[in-house]
């Protein structure tokens, strides 16, 4: 098996594409418009399948916001420098919800950011 993608429902597709490509440094990989079914899709990521998993952004026509709920946690991304990544995201207009620093009870350096729809993204510092 191979992880293909994670789907997030978004209230404004272009706003989400802009966030993930400009603030998070991903590429817009492909889009699909399904007006008959009343939804549009955009796939973003750092590489296409099968090299890396992607994020599928789904816009359902007429829906501008969703309740995230208590079951959703976060998406995690490996970064070489969490503090510098937070600064780049901040400069691109992104929201930092936890500044870079050691995880509680451990030594791994993490940070959290939030996308325009309120989804949390954890940045975990890793050597690549």
Residue, then its C-alpha position, 0 to 999 in steps of 0.5 A: x500500500x501507498x499513502x496517496x492523499x489527504x482530502x480537506x474541504x475548503x470554503x474558498x478554493x483559490x484562497x487555499x491554493x494560494x496559502x498552500x503554494x505561497x505560504x507553504x511552498x507547495x506546487x499546484x499539481x492539478x485541478x478538476x472542475x465538476x460543475x455537474x456534481x457541484x464541486x472543484x478539486x485542487x491537488x497540492x504537494x511537494x511532488x506528485x504521487x507516487x513520490x509523495x502524498x498530496x493534499x486534495x483541496x475540495x470546494x463544494x459549491x456554495x459552502x464557505x466554511x466547515x466545522x472541523x470537529x474534535x476528531x481532526x488533529x493535524x497534517x505533519x510536514x518535515x522541515x529543515x528549520x522550523x523557526x525559519x519556516x515559520x518566518x517564511x509562512x508569517x511573511x506570506x500572511x500565514x498564521x503561526x499558532x505555536x512558535x518553533x520550540x521543543x515538544x513538551x517532554x522531548x527534544x524534537x523542535x516543532x511548530x504549528x501553523x493554521x491554514x485559512x480554513x482552520x486546519x492545523x499543520x505541524x512542522x517537525x524539524x528534521x535533517x534531510 
